[in-house]
Amino acid sequence: MAFSSRLLSKSKQVFGSQSTLQQAHAIPTRFFAKQAGPRALKGDDMLKGIFFEVKKKFETALGILRKEKITIDPEDPAAVSQYAKVMKTIREKADLFSESQRIQFTIQTRTQDIPDARTYLLTLKEIRIKRGLTDELGAEAMMFDALEKVEKELKKPLMRNDKKGMAVLIAEFDKINKKLGIRKEDLPKYEEQLELKIAKAQLEELKKDALEAMETQKKREEFKDEAMVDVKSLDIRNFI
């Protein structure tokens, strides 16, 4: 169970990549408008709801992991693809966010009460840094330059409720996306690439954990004469 718990926890880790930044910079203008939050729950109802929801998701994930074969071989594209497929099935069946959805949700919740465009972009930068994402495309600096240009023309800070000013800024963002070759219709492709990168990184971590566990076991007297098995031959279903 401990091994499977590590497996489940790794499915929620965040790994930075160029694809992630492409997604984050291609869609930020969608969240300038403020949106209403969900109805708040109180006391025991909230706690009970959280407990049963988490329990349901965990049991759903375990049920899938008990059925699907996972090969711990991060260097094998087929194994990486299969692992990514299993993780996607878990997210869909357990109603969990994909990485791009997590980014979108974070942006939406963190920025919904921000009144001005500059603080909005600064918050995006903060989210990027906290998640360990790198701006390999240089899009962030270009977005701030675009805002600087618009505010210089307005001769005042750009507020998010300024429809005319925001339209100008969004047009500038569209130019940036075009220059960088980022198209909204390509977002599903970027997401798929990101999920494969995440799958490979998680398999690398699982391989490391398995090797460390076997090395620890080999130091015990009763196992010192036994040869270590190939990590690729391990069947995770036997540990659940």
Disulfide bonds with the S-S distance in Angstrom:
none
